[in-house]
Amino acid sequence: MYSNFHHEIAKARVADIHEEIQRDTMARAARTGRRAPKNQSARPAPRFPVAAARRVLTMLGAHAMLGADI
């Protein structure tokens, strides 16, 4: 009788775990759906500040004043 009782408790625990997983999945989907879409520009942001400085200087035409070895 003990093994039957233990088996039923184990089945109930597995059912609780599945229900919790389903609830968490639905909550995660709801949070993801509420997020605002990202505004992605045509050009990705530079990864390094030096690259950003070079891009700005190139756009301003100031690289000639500072030298070509920036």
PDB file of N, CA, C and O in Angstrom:
ATOM      1  N   MET A   1       0.813  -1.188   0.000  1.00  0.00           N
ATOM      2  CA  MET A   1       0.000   0.000   0.000  1.00  0.00           C
ATOM      3  C   MET A   1       0.861   1.258   0.000  1.00  0.00           C
ATOM      4  O   MET A   1       0.498   2.264  -0.609  1.00  0.00           O
ATOM      5  N   TYR A   2       1.986   1.201   0.674  1.00  0.00           N
ATOM      6  CA  TYR A   2       2.858   2.371   0.740  1.00  0.00           C
ATOM      7  C   TYR A   2       3.334   2.784  -0.646  1.00  0.00           C
ATOM      8  O   TYR A   2       3.401   3.977  -0.945  1.00  0.00           O
ATOM      9  N   SER A   3       3.664   1.816  -1.494  1.00  0.00           N
ATOM     10  CA  SER A   3       4.154   2.156  -2.835  1.00  0.00           C
ATOM     11  C   SER A   3       3.063   2.821  -3.668  1.00  0.00           C
ATOM     12  O   SER A   3       3.368   3.716  -4.456  1.00  0.00           O
ATOM     13  N   ASN A   4       1.815   2.418  -3.522  1.00  0.00           N
ATOM     14  CA  ASN A   4       0.717   3.052  -4.254  1.00  0.00           C
ATOM     15  C   ASN A   4       0.533   4.493  -3.791  1.00  0.00           C
ATOM     16  O   ASN A   4       0.332   5.396  -4.603  1.00  0.00           O
ATOM     17  N   PHE A   5       0.603   4.696  -2.481  1.00  0.00           N
ATOM     18  CA  PHE A   5       0.460   6.035  -1.926  1.00  0.00           C
ATOM     19  C   PHE A   5       1.591   6.939  -2.408  1.00  0.00           C
ATOM     20  O   PHE A   5       1.353   8.083  -2.796  1.00  0.00           O
ATOM     21  N   HIS A   6       2.813   6.430  -2.383  1.00  0.00           N
ATOM     22  CA  HIS A   6       3.979   7.187  -2.830  1.00  0.00           C
ATOM     23  C   HIS A   6       3.863   7.525  -4.326  1.00  0.00           C
ATOM     24  O   HIS A   6       4.213   8.626  -4.752  1.00  0.00           O
ATOM     25  N   HIS A   7       3.369   6.567  -5.107  1.00  0.00           N
ATOM     26  CA  HIS A   7       3.202   6.786  -6.547  1.00  0.00           C
ATOM     27  C   HIS A   7       2.188   7.897  -6.818  1.00  0.00           C
ATOM     28  O   HIS A   7       2.414   8.738  -7.689  1.00  0.00           O
ATOM     29  N   GLU A   8       1.090   7.910  -6.095  1.00  0.00           N
ATOM     30  CA  GLU A   8       0.063   8.938  -6.277  1.00  0.00           C
ATOM     31  C   GLU A   8       0.588  10.326  -5.887  1.00  0.00           C
ATOM     32  O   GLU A   8       0.288  11.315  -6.556  1.00  0.00           O
ATOM     33  N   ILE A   9       1.361  10.395  -4.819  1.00  0.00           N
ATOM     34  CA  ILE A   9       1.955  11.674  -4.422  1.00  0.00           C
ATOM     35  C   ILE A   9       2.931  12.157  -5.492  1.00  0.00           C
ATOM     36  O   ILE A   9       2.960  13.343  -5.819  1.00  0.00           O
ATOM     37  N   ALA A  10       3.720  11.249  -6.030  1.00  0.00           N
ATOM     38  CA  ALA A  10       4.673  11.621  -7.077  1.00  0.00           C
ATOM     39  C   ALA A  10       3.937  12.129  -8.316  1.00  0.00           C
ATOM     40  O   ALA A  10       4.357  13.116  -8.920  1.00  0.00           O
ATOM     41  N   LYS A  11       2.842  11.466  -8.701  1.00  0.00           N
ATOM     42  CA  LYS A  11       2.058  11.916  -9.857  1.00  0.00           C
ATOM     43  C   LYS A  11       1.468  13.300  -9.619  1.00  0.00           C
ATOM     44  O   LYS A  11       1.448  14.129 -10.529  1.00  0.00           O
ATOM     45  N   ALA A  12       0.990  13.559  -8.411  1.00  0.00           N
ATOM     46  CA  ALA A  12       0.425  14.871  -8.093  1.00  0.00           C
ATOM     47  C   ALA A  12       1.511  15.943  -8.154  1.00  0.00           C
ATOM     48  O   ALA A  12       1.267  17.046  -8.642  1.00  0.00           O
ATOM     49  N   ARG A  13       2.696  15.629  -7.667  1.00  0.00           N
ATOM     50  CA  ARG A  13       3.807  16.592  -7.704  1.00  0.00           C
ATOM     51  C   ARG A  13       4.205  16.906  -9.142  1.00  0.00           C
ATOM     52  O   ARG A  13       4.452  18.064  -9.480  1.00  0.00           O
ATOM     53  N   VAL A  14       4.268  15.886  -9.984  1.00  0.00           N
ATOM     54  CA  VAL A  14       4.603  16.102 -11.400  1.00  0.00           C
ATOM     55  C   VAL A  14       3.542  16.968 -12.067  1.00  0.00           C
ATOM     56  O   VAL A  14       3.872  17.839 -12.872  1.00  0.00           O
ATOM     57  N   ALA A  15       2.275  16.739 -11.743  1.00  0.00           N
ATOM     58  CA  ALA A  15       1.200  17.556 -12.315  1.00  0.00           C
ATOM     59  C   ALA A  15       1.335  19.007 -11.860  1.00  0.00           C
ATOM     60  O   ALA A  15       1.122  19.928 -12.649  1.00  0.00           O
ATOM     61  N   ASP A  16       1.695  19.218 -10.570  1.00  0.00           N
ATOM     62  CA  ASP A  16       1.896  20.584 -10.075  1.00  0.00           C
ATOM     63  C   ASP A  16       3.048  21.261 -10.796  1.00  0.00           C
ATOM     64  O   ASP A  16       2.959  22.442 -11.133  1.00  0.00           O
ATOM     65  N   ILE A  17       4.123  20.534 -11.034  1.00  0.00           N
ATOM     66  CA  ILE A  17       5.287  21.102 -11.729  1.00  0.00           C
ATOM     67  C   ILE A  17       4.909  21.491 -13.156  1.00  0.00           C
ATOM     68  O   ILE A  17       5.290  22.563 -13.625  1.00  0.00           O
ATOM     69  N   HIS A  18       4.164  20.632 -13.850  1.00  0.00           N
ATOM     70  CA  HIS A  18       3.741  20.950 -15.215  1.00  0.00           C
ATOM     71  C   HIS A  18       2.842  22.187 -15.243  1.00  0.00           C
ATOM     72  O   HIS A  18       2.960  23.030 -16.132  1.00  0.00           O
ATOM     73  N   GLU A  19       1.956  22.282 -14.274  1.00  0.00           N
ATOM     74  CA  GLU A  19       1.066  23.444 -14.210  1.00  0.00           C
ATOM     75  C   GLU A  19       1.867  24.724 -13.942  1.00  0.00           C
ATOM     76  O   GLU A  19       1.585  25.773 -14.522  1.00  0.00           O
ATOM     77  N   GLU A  20       2.856  24.627 -13.068  1.00  0.00           N
ATOM     78  CA  GLU A  20       3.699  25.794 -12.775  1.00  0.00           C
ATOM     79  C   GLU A  20       4.498  26.220 -14.004  1.00  0.00           C
ATOM     80  O   GLU A  20       4.636  27.412 -14.279  1.00  0.00           O
ATOM     81  N   ILE A  21       5.018  25.252 -14.732  1.00  0.00           N
ATOM     82  CA  ILE A  21       5.775  25.566 -15.950  1.00  0.00           C
ATOM     83  C   ILE A  21       4.876  26.241 -16.974  1.00  0.00           C
ATOM     84  O   ILE A  21       5.280  27.213 -17.612  1.00  0.00           O
ATOM     85  N   GLN A  22       3.667  25.733 -17.134  1.00  0.00           N
ATOM     86  CA  GLN A  22       2.737  26.328 -18.099  1.00  0.00           C
ATOM     87  C   GLN A  22       2.383  27.761 -17.691  1.00  0.00           C
ATOM     88  O   GLN A  22       2.303  28.645 -18.544  1.00  0.00           O
ATOM     89  N   ARG A  23       2.170  27.996 -16.394  1.00  0.00           N
ATOM     90  CA  ARG A  23       1.842  29.321 -15.901  1.00  0.00           C
ATOM     91  C   ARG A  23       3.009  30.285 -16.119  1.00  0.00           C
ATOM     92  O   ARG A  23       2.806  31.432 -16.518  1.00  0.00           O
ATOM     93  N   ASP A  24       4.236  29.814 -15.857  1.00  0.00           N
ATOM     94  CA  ASP A  24       5.415  30.652 -16.073  1.00  0.00           C
ATOM     95  C   ASP A  24       5.606  30.982 -17.548  1.00  0.00           C
ATOM     96  O   ASP A  24       5.993  32.099 -17.893  1.00  0.00           O
ATOM     97  N   THR A  25       5.338  30.021 -18.409  1.00  0.00           N
ATOM     98  CA  THR A  25       5.475  30.240 -19.850  1.00  0.00           C
ATOM     99  C   THR A  25       4.486  31.296 -20.332  1.00  0.00           C
ATOM    100  O   THR A  25       4.833  32.171 -21.125  1.00  0.00           O
ATOM    101  N   MET A  26       3.259  31.205 -19.845  1.00  0.00           N
ATOM    102  CA  MET A  26       2.253  32.195 -20.242  1.00  0.00           C
ATOM    103  C   MET A  26       2.605  33.584 -19.705  1.00  0.00           C
ATOM    104  O   MET A  26       2.402  34.580 -20.399  1.00  0.00           O
ATOM    105  N   ALA A  27       3.122  33.662 -18.496  1.00  0.00           N
ATOM    106  CA  ALA A  27       3.506  34.954 -17.926  1.00  0.00           C
ATOM    107  C   ALA A  27       4.666  35.556 -18.706  1.00  0.00           C
ATOM    108  O   ALA A  27       4.687  36.762 -18.950  1.00  0.00           O
ATOM    109  N   ARG A  28       5.631  34.731 -19.098  1.00  0.00           N
ATOM    110  CA  ARG A  28       6.772  35.220 -19.876  1.00  0.00           C
ATOM    111  C   ARG A  28       6.305  35.719 -21.240  1.00  0.00           C
ATOM    112  O   ARG A  28       6.788  36.746 -21.718  1.00  0.00           O
ATOM    113  N   ALA A  29       5.380  35.011 -21.867  1.00  0.00           N
ATOM    114  CA  ALA A  29       4.866  35.446 -23.166  1.00  0.00           C
ATOM    115  C   ALA A  29       4.117  36.770 -23.034  1.00  0.00           C
ATOM    116  O   ALA A  29       4.209  37.625 -23.914  1.00  0.00           O
ATOM    117  N   ALA A  30       3.383  36.940 -21.946  1.00  0.00           N
ATOM    118  CA  ALA A  30       2.648  38.188 -21.746  1.00  0.00           C
ATOM    119  C   ALA A  30       3.612  39.351 -21.541  1.00  0.00           C
ATOM    120  O   ALA A  30       3.392  40.440 -22.071  1.00  0.00           O
ATOM    121  N   ARG A  31       4.678  39.129 -20.775  1.00  0.00           N
ATOM    122  CA  ARG A  31       5.663  40.200 -20.563  1.00  0.00           C
ATOM    123  C   ARG A  31       6.346  40.564 -21.870  1.00  0.00           C
ATOM    124  O   ARG A  31       6.556  41.744 -22.149  1.00  0.00           O
ATOM    125  N   THR A  32       6.692  39.579 -22.666  1.00  0.00           N
ATOM    126  CA  THR A  32       7.366  39.829 -23.941  1.00  0.00           C
ATOM    127  C   THR A  32       6.439  40.576 -24.888  1.00  0.00           C
ATOM    128  O   THR A  32       6.897  41.445 -25.630  1.00  0.00           O
ATOM    129  N   GLY A  33       5.156  40.261 -24.883  1.00  0.00           N
ATOM    130  CA  GLY A  33       4.197  40.922 -25.755  1.00  0.00           C
ATOM    131  C   GLY A  33       3.971  42.375 -25.399  1.00  0.00           C
ATOM    132  O   GLY A  33       3.614  43.172 -26.266  1.00  0.00           O
ATOM    133  N   ARG A  34       4.175  42.740 -24.128  1.00  0.00           N
ATOM    134  CA  ARG A  34       3.948  44.119 -23.706  1.00  0.00           C
ATOM    135  C   ARG A  34       5.133  45.026 -23.993  1.00  0.00           C
ATOM    136  O   ARG A  34       4.982  46.248 -23.970  1.00  0.00           O
ATOM    137  N   ARG A  35       6.275  44.482 -24.257  1.00  0.00           N
ATOM    138  CA  ARG A  35       7.458  45.306 -24.480  1.00  0.00           C
ATOM    139  C   ARG A  35       7.320  46.122 -25.754  1.00  0.00           C
ATOM    140  O   ARG A  35       6.779  45.656 -26.756  1.00  0.00           O
ATOM    141  N   ALA A  36       7.812  47.327 -25.695  1.00  0.00           N
ATOM    142  CA  ALA A  36       7.779  48.192 -26.867  1.00  0.00           C
ATOM    143  C   ALA A  36       8.823  47.712 -27.875  1.00  0.00           C
ATOM    144  O   ALA A  36       9.893  47.256 -27.472  1.00  0.00           O
ATOM    145  N   PRO A  37       8.543  47.803 -29.155  1.00  0.00           N
ATOM    146  CA  PRO A  37       9.531  47.388 -30.149  1.00  0.00           C
ATOM    147  C   PRO A  37      10.755  48.294 -30.106  1.00  0.00           C
ATOM    148  O   PRO A  37      10.658  49.490 -29.828  1.00  0.00           O
ATOM    149  N   LYS A  38      11.885  47.707 -30.382  1.00  0.00           N
ATOM    150  CA  LYS A  38      13.125  48.481 -30.381  1.00  0.00           C
ATOM    151  C   LYS A  38      13.189  49.342 -31.639  1.00  0.00           C
ATOM    152  O   LYS A  38      12.813  48.907 -32.728  1.00  0.00           O
ATOM    153  N   ASN A  39      13.664  50.553 -31.470  1.00  0.00           N
ATOM    154  CA  ASN A  39      13.888  51.425 -32.619  1.00  0.00           C
ATOM    155  C   ASN A  39      15.286  51.131 -33.145  1.00  0.00           C
ATOM    156  O   ASN A  39      16.281  51.579 -32.576  1.00  0.00           O
ATOM    157  N   GLN A  40      15.349  50.393 -34.208  1.00  0.00           N
ATOM    158  CA  GLN A  40      16.635  50.021 -34.767  1.00  0.00           C
ATOM    159  C   GLN A  40      16.963  50.948 -35.924  1.00  0.00           C
ATOM    160  O   GLN A  40      16.171  51.127 -36.850  1.00  0.00           O
ATOM    161  N   SER A  41      18.141  51.527 -35.846  1.00  0.00           N
ATOM    162  CA  SER A  41      18.569  52.408 -36.919  1.00  0.00           C
ATOM    163  C   SER A  41      19.156  51.577 -38.055  1.00  0.00           C
ATOM    164  O   SER A  41      19.393  50.378 -37.905  1.00  0.00           O
ATOM    165  N   ALA A  42      19.383  52.224 -39.179  1.00  0.00           N
ATOM    166  CA  ALA A  42      19.947  51.528 -40.328  1.00  0.00           C
ATOM    167  C   ALA A  42      21.389  51.104 -40.053  1.00  0.00           C
ATOM    168  O   ALA A  42      21.842  50.069 -40.542  1.00  0.00           O
ATOM    169  N   ARG A  43      22.107  51.914 -39.264  1.00  0.00           N
ATOM    170  CA  ARG A  43      23.496  51.586 -38.934  1.00  0.00           C
ATOM    171  C   ARG A  43      23.565  51.218 -37.462  1.00  0.00           C
ATOM    172  O   ARG A  43      23.046  51.947 -36.616  1.00  0.00           O
ATOM    173  N   PRO A  44      24.190  50.110 -37.150  1.00  0.00           N
ATOM    174  CA  PRO A  44      24.320  49.773 -35.737  1.00  0.00           C
ATOM    175  C   PRO A  44      25.300  50.705 -35.036  1.00  0.00           C
ATOM    176  O   PRO A  44      26.201  51.256 -35.668  1.00  0.00           O
ATOM    177  N   ALA A  45      25.125  50.876 -33.752  1.00  0.00           N
ATOM    178  CA  ALA A  45      26.008  51.742 -32.981  1.00  0.00           C
ATOM    179  C   ALA A  45      27.400  51.121 -32.908  1.00  0.00           C
ATOM    180  O   ALA A  45      27.525  49.901 -32.803  1.00  0.00           O
ATOM    181  N   PRO A  46      28.435  51.937 -32.962  1.00  0.00           N
ATOM    182  CA  PRO A  46      29.783  51.391 -32.871  1.00  0.00           C
ATOM    183  C   PRO A  46      30.026  50.773 -31.505  1.00  0.00           C
ATOM    184  O   PRO A  46      29.476  51.230 -30.503  1.00  0.00           O
ATOM    185  N   ARG A  47      30.843  49.740 -31.465  1.00  0.00           N
ATOM    186  CA  ARG A  47      31.096  49.034 -30.224  1.00  0.00           C
ATOM    187  C   ARG A  47      32.104  49.755 -29.345  1.00  0.00           C
ATOM    188  O   ARG A  47      32.067  49.609 -28.123  1.00  0.00           O
ATOM    189  N   PHE A  48      32.984  50.513 -29.928  1.00  0.00           N
ATOM    190  CA  PHE A  48      34.049  51.146 -29.180  1.00  0.00           C
ATOM    191  C   PHE A  48      33.955  52.667 -29.300  1.00  0.00           C
ATOM    192  O   PHE A  48      33.595  53.177 -30.362  1.00  0.00           O
ATOM    193  N   PRO A  49      34.271  53.397 -28.235  1.00  0.00           N
ATOM    194  CA  PRO A  49      34.208  54.861 -28.285  1.00  0.00           C
ATOM    195  C   PRO A  49      35.143  55.444 -29.340  1.00  0.00           C
ATOM    196  O   PRO A  49      34.834  56.477 -29.934  1.00  0.00           O
ATOM    197  N   VAL A  50      36.283  54.796 -29.579  1.00  0.00           N
ATOM    198  CA  VAL A  50      37.222  55.294 -30.589  1.00  0.00           C
ATOM    199  C   VAL A  50      36.570  55.263 -31.964  1.00  0.00           C
ATOM    200  O   VAL A  50      36.714  56.197 -32.752  1.00  0.00           O
ATOM    201  N   ALA A  51      35.858  54.193 -32.241  1.00  0.00           N
ATOM    202  CA  ALA A  51      35.175  54.091 -33.530  1.00  0.00           C
ATOM    203  C   ALA A  51      34.103  55.169 -33.656  1.00  0.00           C
ATOM    204  O   ALA A  51      33.907  55.733 -34.732  1.00  0.00           O
ATOM    205  N   ALA A  52      33.420  55.450 -32.567  1.00  0.00           N
ATOM    206  CA  ALA A  52      32.402  56.513 -32.597  1.00  0.00           C
ATOM    207  C   ALA A  52      33.052  57.863 -32.837  1.00  0.00           C
ATOM    208  O   ALA A  52      32.531  58.672 -33.605  1.00  0.00           O
ATOM    209  N   ALA A  53      34.189  58.119 -32.190  1.00  0.00           N
ATOM    210  CA  ALA A  53      34.895  59.388 -32.392  1.00  0.00           C
ATOM    211  C   ALA A  53      35.365  59.520 -33.832  1.00  0.00           C
ATOM    212  O   ALA A  53      35.255  60.591 -34.429  1.00  0.00           O
ATOM    213  N   ARG A  54      35.885  58.443 -34.387  1.00  0.00           N
ATOM    214  CA  ARG A  54      36.332  58.491 -35.790  1.00  0.00           C
ATOM    215  C   ARG A  54      35.167  58.788 -36.724  1.00  0.00           C
ATOM    216  O   ARG A  54      35.297  59.570 -37.666  1.00  0.00           O
ATOM    217  N   ARG A  55      34.035  58.160 -36.455  1.00  0.00           N
ATOM    218  CA  ARG A  55      32.871  58.372 -37.312  1.00  0.00           C
ATOM    219  C   ARG A  55      32.414  59.825 -37.243  1.00  0.00           C
ATOM    220  O   ARG A  55      32.098  60.426 -38.270  1.00  0.00           O
ATOM    221  N   VAL A  56      32.378  60.393 -36.031  1.00  0.00           N
ATOM    222  CA  VAL A  56      31.953  61.790 -35.875  1.00  0.00           C
ATOM    223  C   VAL A  56      32.941  62.720 -36.556  1.00  0.00           C
ATOM    224  O   VAL A  56      32.538  63.641 -37.267  1.00  0.00           O
ATOM    225  N   LEU A  57      34.234  62.490 -36.346  1.00  0.00           N
ATOM    226  CA  LEU A  57      35.235  63.351 -36.967  1.00  0.00           C
ATOM    227  C   LEU A  57      35.193  63.250 -38.485  1.00  0.00           C
ATOM    228  O   LEU A  57      35.379  64.249 -39.179  1.00  0.00           O
ATOM    229  N   THR A  58      34.954  62.071 -38.995  1.00  0.00           N
ATOM    230  CA  THR A  58      34.866  61.903 -40.445  1.00  0.00           C
ATOM    231  C   THR A  58      33.658  62.656 -40.990  1.00  0.00           C
ATOM    232  O   THR A  58      33.739  63.302 -42.035  1.00  0.00           O
ATOM    233  N   MET A  59      32.538  62.569 -40.276  1.00  0.00           N
ATOM    234  CA  MET A  59      31.345  63.259 -40.745  1.00  0.00           C
ATOM    235  C   MET A  59      31.520  64.774 -40.687  1.00  0.00           C
ATOM    236  O   MET A  59      30.977  65.491 -41.527  1.00  0.00           O
ATOM    237  N   LEU A  60      32.258  65.257 -39.723  1.00  0.00           N
ATOM    238  CA  LEU A  60      32.475  66.694 -39.599  1.00  0.00           C
ATOM    239  C   LEU A  60      33.623  67.195 -40.468  1.00  0.00           C
ATOM    240  O   LEU A  60      33.772  68.402 -40.662  1.00  0.00           O
ATOM    241  N   GLY A  61      34.422  66.295 -40.983  1.00  0.00           N
ATOM    242  CA  GLY A  61      35.543  66.687 -41.807  1.00  0.00           C
ATOM    243  C   GLY A  61      36.715  67.226 -40.991  1.00  0.00           C
ATOM    244  O   GLY A  61      37.564  67.940 -41.525  1.00  0.00           O
ATOM    245  N   ALA A  62      36.767  66.893 -39.714  1.00  0.00           N
ATOM    246  CA  ALA A  62      37.800  67.412 -38.840  1.00  0.00           C
ATOM    247  C   ALA A  62      39.037  66.517 -38.795  1.00  0.00           C
ATOM    248  O   ALA A  62      40.033  66.886 -38.173  1.00  0.00           O
ATOM    249  N   HIS A  63      38.998  65.382 -39.423  1.00  0.00           N
ATOM    250  CA  HIS A  63      40.136  64.476 -39.331  1.00  0.00           C
ATOM    251  C   HIS A  63      41.381  65.074 -40.030  1.00  0.00           C
ATOM    252  O   HIS A  63      42.508  64.711 -39.694  1.00  0.00           O
ATOM    253  N   ALA A  64      41.184  65.961 -40.972  1.00  0.00           N
ATOM    254  CA  ALA A  64      42.334  66.587 -41.634  1.00  0.00           C
ATOM    255  C   ALA A  64      43.068  67.544 -40.685  1.00  0.00           C
ATOM    256  O   ALA A  64      44.284  67.708 -40.783  1.00  0.00           O
ATOM    257  N   MET A  65      42.323  68.173 -39.766  1.00  0.00           N
ATOM    258  CA  MET A  65      42.944  69.101 -38.832  1.00  0.00           C
ATOM    259  C   MET A  65      43.741  68.352 -37.747  1.00  0.00           C
ATOM    260  O   MET A  65      44.759  68.853 -37.270  1.00  0.00           O
ATOM    261  N   LEU A  66      43.290  67.189 -37.373  1.00  0.00           N
ATOM    262  CA  LEU A  66      43.923  66.449 -36.289  1.00  0.00           C
ATOM    263  C   LEU A  66      45.037  65.527 -36.800  1.00  0.00           C
ATOM    264  O   LEU A  66      45.874  65.084 -36.013  1.00  0.00           O
ATOM    265  N   GLY A  67      45.059  65.251 -38.030  1.00  0.00           N
ATOM    266  CA  GLY A  67      46.043  64.341 -38.597  1.00  0.00           C
ATOM    267  C   GLY A  67      45.375  63.044 -39.024  1.00  0.00           C
ATOM    268  O   GLY A  67      44.293  62.700 -38.549  1.00  0.00           O
ATOM    269  N   ALA A  68      46.033  62.335 -39.922  1.00  0.00           N
ATOM    270  CA  ALA A  68      45.426  61.138 -40.496  1.00  0.00           C
ATOM    271  C   ALA A  68      45.627  59.915 -39.607  1.00  0.00           C
ATOM    272  O   ALA A  68      45.045  58.866 -39.884  1.00  0.00           O
ATOM    273  N   ASP A  69      46.427  60.012 -38.553  1.00  0.00           N
ATOM    274  CA  ASP A  69      46.699  58.824 -37.730  1.00  0.00           C
ATOM    275  C   ASP A  69      45.846  58.748 -36.474  1.00  0.00           C
ATOM    276  O   ASP A  69      46.333  58.348 -35.417  1.00  0.00           O
ATOM    277  N   ILE A  70      44.618  59.116 -36.575  1.00  0.00           N
ATOM    278  CA  ILE A  70      43.721  59.089 -35.404  1.00  0.00           C
ATOM    279  C   ILE A  70      43.440  57.661 -35.038  1.00  0.00           C
ATOM    280  O   ILE A  70      42.708  57.401 -34.083  1.00  0.00           O
TER     281      ILE A  70
END
